[in-house]
Amino acid sequence: MKNRVNYTEMKLLRDAGLGNANIAARLGCSVSLVDAAARRFGWPKRKPGPNRIVDVPLMFRLWADESIQKLEIAKRLGISTSTLASLAKRHHLPQRPRPRVVVALDPTPNEIAERARECRERHYAERRRESDKVTARVMQGGAA
């Protein structure tokens, strides 16, 4: 059975300034249902929130420090990475170098053989300890 959605409550929540995701979570419906209801009933679009004030000198200092990633800069400024990209473009900030990715080379045949030998030794050592425990139980008169 489908749950009934109270569109009056939806409208009240929307007028109170809640976002569609919050409204959907409160009413137990999908975000797309809230979007569709707004279009169907002709509810006016919500006004955008206030613009955030960004500390531009701090942004310039953080941008110049190449050891800080863009995500960290955005977090420190309290903005999203897309907003940071827009601000960087607006202020003509230079491109930052891409983070270097260290690629591990494929192991050589000698390294593979060495790793296999280590795994075999560990496996046999574990089996010896297991067989030692079984032997000890048998010697004590327990079942094997």
C-alpha positions in Angstrom: 0.0 0.0 0.0 1.3 3.4 -0.9 1.9 6.0 1.8 -0.2 9.1 1.3 1.7 12.4 1.3 0.2 15.4 3.0 0.8 18.2 0.4 -0.5 20.8 2.9 2.3 19.9 5.3 4.7 19.8 2.4 3.8 23.4 1.4 4.1 24.6 5.0 7.6 23.0 5.3 8.6 24.5 2.0 7.3 28.0 3.0 9.3 27.6 6.3 12.4 27.5 4.2 13.3 23.8 4.3 15.1 22.2 1.4 13.5 19.5 -0.7 15.8 16.8 0.7 14.8 17.7 4.3 11.1 17.9 3.4 11.3 14.5 1.7 13.1 13.0 4.7 10.4 14.4 7.1 7.5 13.2 5.0 9.0 9.8 4.1 8.9 10.5 0.3 11.4 11.1 -2.5 13.0 14.4 -3.4 11.6 14.0 -6.9 8.1 13.9 -5.5 8.6 17.2 -3.7 10.0 18.7 -6.9 7.0 17.4 -8.9 4.5 18.7 -6.4 6.1 22.2 -6.5 5.8 22.2 -10.3 2.3 20.7 -10.4 0.9 23.1 -7.8 2.8 26.1 -9.1 4.6 26.9 -5.8 7.0 29.8 -6.2 10.7 29.0 -6.3 12.5 29.6 -3.0 14.8 32.6 -2.8 18.4 31.6 -2.8 20.3 31.8 0.5 22.6 34.6 1.4 25.9 34.8 -0.4 28.8 33.6 1.7 31.6 36.1 2.4 34.9 34.5 1.5 38.2 35.7 2.9 40.0 36.4 -0.4 43.4 37.1 1.0 43.3 33.8 2.9 42.2 32.1 -0.3 45.2 33.6 -2.2 47.6 32.4 0.6 46.1 28.9 0.7 46.1 28.7 -3.1 49.8 29.6 -3.3 50.7 26.8 -0.9 50.9 23.8 -3.2 51.1 21.3 -0.4 47.4 22.0 0.5 44.8 20.2 -1.7 41.8 22.1 -3.2 39.4 20.1 -1.0 41.2 21.3 2.1 41.2 24.9 0.9 37.5 24.7 0.3 36.9 23.3 3.7 38.9 26.0 5.4 37.0 28.7 3.5 33.7 27.1 4.2 32.7 26.7 0.6 32.3 23.9 -1.9 35.0 22.9 -4.4 32.9 24.1 -7.3 32.6 27.6 -5.6 36.4 27.5 -5.1 36.9 26.8 -8.8 34.6 29.7 -9.7 36.4 32.1 -7.4 39.8 30.9 -8.7 38.6 31.6 -12.3 37.1 35.0 -11.3 40.4 36.1 -9.6 42.6 34.7 -12.4 44.5 32.4 -10.0 47.1 30.2 -11.8 46.5 26.5 -12.4 47.7 24.3 -9.6 49.9 21.3 -10.4 48.1 18.0 -10.3 48.9 15.8 -7.4 51.6 13.3 -8.3 50.5 9.7 -8.4 53.1 7.1 -7.6 52.6 4.1 -9.7 53.9 0.9 -8.3 55.8 -1.1 -10.9 54.9 -4.8 -11.5 57.0 -7.1 -9.4 59.9 -8.8 -11.0 60.0 -12.6 -11.3 62.6 -12.7 -8.5 60.3 -10.6 -6.2 57.4 -12.9 -7.0 59.5 -16.0 -6.2 60.7 -14.4 -2.9 57.1 -13.5 -1.9 55.9 -17.1 -2.7 58.8 -18.5 -0.6 57.8 -16.3 2.4 54.1 -17.3 2.1 55.1 -21.0 1.9 57.3 -20.8 5.0 54.6 -19.0 7.0 52.0 -21.6 5.9 54.2 -24.6 6.8 55.1 -22.9 10.2 51.4 -22.5 10.9 50.7 -26.1 10.0 53.6 -27.3 12.2 52.1 -25.4 15.2 48.7 -26.9 14.5 50.1 -30.4 14.3 52.1 -29.8 17.5 48.8 -28.8 19.3 47.1 -31.9 18.0 50.0 -34.1 19.1 50.0 -32.4 22.5 46.2 -33.2 22.9 46.7 -36.8 22.0 49.5 -37.1 24.5 47.3 -35.7 27.2 44.6 -38.2 26.4 42.2 -35.9 24.5 40.5 -36.6 21.2 42.3 -35.6 18.1 
